[in-house]
Amino acid sequence: MDRREFLTTAAMTAAPMLLGAGGATAAEPKDDPRTFATPADARKSPPETLAYVVATYAGTPVKEPDYLATIDVDPKSKSYGQVIHRLKMPNRGDELHHFGWNACASCHGKCARRYLIIPGLGSSRLHIVDTADPRTPKMHKVIEPKEVIGKAKLTAPHTVHCLGDGRVMISMLGDARGDAPGGFLLLDESFDVAGSWEASHEGMKFNYDFWYQPRHNVMVSSEWAAPNTFRAGFKPDDVKASKYGRHLHFWDWKERRIVKSLDLGDKGLIPLEVRGHHDPASAHGFAGAALSSVMWHWFKDGDAWKAEKVIEVPKQEVKGWDMPVPGLITDLVLSLDDKWLYFSNWLHGDVRQYDVSDPAKPKLTGQLWLGGVLGKSPEVRGKKLAGGPQMLQLSLDGRRLYVTNSLFSSWDNQFYPQIGDQGSYLLLADCDTDKGGLKLNEKFYVDFGKEPDGPARAHEIRFPAGDSTSDIWQ
């Protein structure tokens, strides 16, 4: 029995436990109860009852390992809004950042969503975490940096996506020395390093996020900077010296080569997160250029891939700043029906909701202030929110948007040093999916400033049954 067969059998055996307190109808034997055949099936699944959030002590006085926090998000539970389990990493200094699953919609019916792949952006160490008991995840395997570097010559792991054949692909932001352009790492079904995915680096300047869609034989990737550049904090002179990205790359998925690179110019500085439509027949998606504070709509026009500016957040004059302050779009998420787009302005401090039924003509429908430098930060339970909204995660039904506030330790310390002192927040916004609108849910507030080992930075969010950024249907 190979790993995929084992995982599917194990998932079926443990189906009621895996789905959490909410329960669910048992799936057919060939199906994984934590993946879904279509986006519509996912939207109809039971609400999430648990959330996983990575937390790091990078850039703080706390000399403890980073950890994976399990949080009760079931409003019927007595421990609602509390951290109920912490899985510490075996080493210090990882700077946990983004993470993902070993299996998702691309592998539906062949693989089971059970293992989290949690990279250390700072250490290049990869952690494989077993969530067979979703309330108390356990460490399954650790892949040390020397193995990653030795077999793939890559460092600084970022985005994790499962593939349709049971393998896992991770965008890597640096080479063995921490210089650009990086590449893409593959893990096989036993979570061993299988080498690099790309057939050629030609056309790459930098790397960051990616989204693939086999039906259109395409992968779209974005650019941040070399680890040796961004680790030291943000310097405007590095932008002038072209040390930050401004391109979207369109890859031939089968040939594993870039076939087109779009230079987004001054309106496309530091394009970070890339999100494609969940409908696998669609050839549309969005990318947020952080420094330019511009949302780009990418799409296929005939046989050509194109990108157009569809939203621009104006810079604001702020007392004490020697330059107009950009919104700094740092994260975005699309609802599973591809109708609602959400993004965060980390410096301005707002989260926005747009109706993107027509992706070329977004309509602003909701806005929520959750910190920022514009002075519009509210108090939650008597505490002024530190930092600005950053990482976003949307429930499968599209009605709940979860938000954390840490970007990256050196950037946090530069722009929001209070995050290191006070810790992060995890907040929840209720989303109106009929007429549009966002409202802070004041019953839910996870204060990472009160963690047992000291204030921690909270970053990406995942749910046991998937979320709006885990799954790619094909």
Buried (B, 14 or more C-beta within 10 A) or exposed (E): EEBBEEBBEBBBEBBEEBBBBBEBEEBEEEBBBBBBEBBEBBBEBBBBBBBBBBBBBBBBEBEBBBBBBBBBBBBEBEEBBEBEBBBEBEBBBBBBBBBBBBBBBBBBBBBBBBBBBBBBBBBBBBBBBBBBEBBEBEBBBBBEBEBBBEBBBBBBBBBBBBBBEBBBBBBBBBBBEBBBBBBBBBBBBEBEBBBBBBEEBEBBBBBBBBBBBBEBEBBBBBBBBBBBBBBEBBBEEBBEEEBBBBBBBBBBBEEBBBBBBBEBEEEBBBBBBBBBBBBBEBBBBBBBBBBBBBBBBBBBEEEEBBBEBBBBBEBBEBEEEEEEBBBBBBBBBBBBBBBBBBBBBBBBBBBBBBBBEEBEEBEEBBEBBBBBBBEEBBEBEEEEBBBBBBBBBBBBBBBBBBBBBBBBBBBBBBBBEBBBBBBBBBBBBBBBBEEBBBEBBEEBBBBBBEBEBBBBBBBBBBBBBBBBBBBBBB
